[in-house]
Structure formats: C-alpha cells, structure tokens
C-alpha cells in the first residue's frame, strides 16, 4: 500500500457539486438518448484505469463491467450498477493503485464519490429533477400530471 495523500474539504465537495451538475445536464437530454448515451459513457469509463498500476489485472475490470454496461442500454438500473462497480474500482485505485489523474493524487477518491452519487440517481431510474418538481411521480416511476404536487 502506498502512502495516501491527505484529503481536504474540496476532495469531498468538488465531486458532490460535479455529480449535481452532471444530473442536471443529463436531465436535459431526451429519452431514449439519455439512457443509451449513459450506457456508452459508463462502458467507456471502464477503460480509464488501464494503466492504473495493476498490470494485466487491469483488464479484468473492463471484462466484468462491459456486460453490465451493455445491459444498461435497456435499463437505468444496470447503468447504476455499472457506476457502483466503477466506484468500487476507484476505491481500489485510491488505496493501492495509481490515481485516475496523475497530477491530482486524490482524483480516484473524488471519482469514487462522483460515481457513487450518480449511481444512486441511475438506480432511481434517472428521473428528471425538473419533472419531479413539476409533476407527481407515480408508483411505477412514470411522471403523471394528474398526480402533480400542489
């Protein structure tokens, strides 16, 4: 295990702000483009650590996460699972591997927070915050004007 860099307040706040901005921007993307784009995005993210310090073992994670990302083409929940998997891989790299950005030693830690937060949004079905504020959410996860909150 290598020595871990000290974590500062911005190592926590920055990824949280980034996740909120990501959700707001992605909420503007219409369906089904939003789901397809994010399935492709999480699949691409599986390759960011290919030179992360674990040699040939780095190929194991993309091989495991690719089928989950593929299933994300049809389900936000699989996209959420894939981001949670990536968040776990971030922890491994923060503790024992190389950071995702070599110039920022705490970048894998920040990526872990960001990925976990957006995973929660995807596991919830990637609802639009604007739609949630404007319309009521039915038990099926669909938005319904008739159930709008006064």
C-alpha positions in Angstrom: 0.0 0.0 0.0 1.4 3.4 -0.9 1.0 6.4 1.3 -2.3 8.1 0.9 -2.5 11.9 0.3 -4.4 13.9 2.8 -8.0 14.6 1.9 -9.2 18.2 2.0 -12.7 19.6 2.1 -12.7 20.2 -1.7 -11.9 16.5 -2.2 -15.4 15.9 -0.9 -17.3 19.0 -2.1 -16.0 19.1 -5.7 -17.3 15.6 -6.6 -20.6 16.3 -5.0 -21.0 19.5 -6.9 -19.9 17.7 -10.1 -22.5 15.0 -9.6 -25.3 17.5 -9.1 -24.2 19.3 -12.3 -24.0 16.0 -14.2 -27.5 15.1 -13.1 -28.9 18.5 -14.1 -27.3 18.4 -17.5 -28.2 14.8 -18.2 -31.8 15.6 -17.2 -32.0 17.9 -20.2 -31.2 15.0 -22.6 -34.4 13.5 -24.0 -35.2 9.8 -23.7 -34.2 7.3 -25.0 -31.0 9.1 -26.0 -30.2 9.8 -22.3 -30.2 6.1 -21.4 -28.2 5.0 -24.5 -25.6 7.8 -24.1 -25.1 6.9 -20.4 -24.7 3.2 -21.1 -22.0 4.1 -23.6 -20.4 6.6 -21.2 -20.2 4.0 -18.3 -18.7 1.4 -20.7 -16.1 3.9 -21.8 -15.3 4.8 -18.2 -14.3 1.2 -17.6 -11.1 1.8 -19.5 -9.8 4.8 -17.7 -7.6 2.8 -15.4 -5.9 0.6 -17.9 -2.6 1.9 -16.8 -3.6 2.2 -13.2 -0.7 0.2 -11.7 -2.0 -3.3 -11.6 -0.6 -4.5 -14.9 -2.5 -7.2 -16.7 -5.0 -7.4 -13.9 -6.4 -4.0 -15.1 -8.0 -5.9 -18.0 -10.2 -7.8 -15.6 -12.5 -4.9 -14.6 -13.5 -3.9 -18.2 -14.2 -7.5 -19.0 -16.6 -7.7 -16.0 -18.2 -4.3 -16.4 -18.8 -4.4 -20.2 -21.7 -6.9 -20.0 -23.3 -4.8 -17.2 -22.9 -1.6 -19.3 -24.4 -3.4 -22.3 -27.5 -4.3 -20.2 -27.6 -0.6 -19.4 -28.8 0.1 -22.9 -32.1 -1.2 -21.8 -32.2 -0.3 -18.1 -31.1 2.6 -15.9 -30.6 0.2 -13.1 -27.8 -1.6 -14.9 -26.2 1.8 -15.6 -26.4 2.4 -11.8 -24.8 -0.9 -11.0 -22.0 -0.3 -13.5 -21.3 3.1 -11.9 -21.3 1.4 -8.4 -18.8 -1.1 -9.8 -16.7 1.7 -11.1 -16.9 3.5 -7.7 -15.5 0.3 -6.1 -12.7 0.2 -8.6 -11.9 3.8 -7.7 -11.5 2.8 -4.1 -9.1 0.1 -5.1 -7.0 2.6 -7.1 -7.1 5.2 -4.4 -5.8 2.8 -1.8 -3.4 0.6 -3.8 -3.1 1.8 -7.4 -2.4 5.0 -9.4 -4.8 7.9 -9.3 -7.1 8.4 -12.3 -5.4 11.8 -13.0 -1.6 11.6 -12.3 -1.4 15.3 -11.5 -4.1 15.0 -8.7 -3.3 12.3 -6.1 -6.9 12.4 -4.7 -8.6 12.1 -8.0 -9.6 8.4 -7.6 -11.2 9.3 -4.2 -13.2 12.1 -5.9 -14.2 9.8 -8.7 -15.5 7.3 -6.1 -17.8 9.9 -4.6 -19.0 11.2 -8.0 -19.6 7.8 -9.4 -21.5 6.6 -6.3 -23.7 9.7 -6.3 -24.7 9.4 -10.0 -25.2 5.6 -9.5 -27.9 6.4 -6.9 -29.6 8.6 -9.5 -29.5 5.9 -12.1 -30.7 3.3 -9.7 -33.7 5.5 -9.0 -34.5 5.4 -12.8 -32.7 8.7 -13.7 -35.7 10.9 -13.0 -35.5 14.5 -14.2 -35.3 16.9 -11.3 -37.4 19.4 -13.3 -40.1 16.8 -13.9 -40.1 15.8 -10.2 -40.6 19.4 -9.3 -43.3 20.0 -11.9 -45.2 16.7 -11.9 -46.1 14.0 -9.4 -44.2 10.7 -9.5 -46.4 7.6 -9.8 -45.5 4.3 -8.1 -44.4 2.9 -11.5 -41.7 5.6 -11.7 -43.5 7.5 -14.5 -44.5 11.1 -14.3 -48.1 12.0 -14.2 -49.7 15.5 -14.4 -52.8 14.2 -12.5 -50.6 13.4 -9.5 -48.8 16.7 -9.5 -47.9 18.1 -6.2 -49.8 21.4 -5.4 
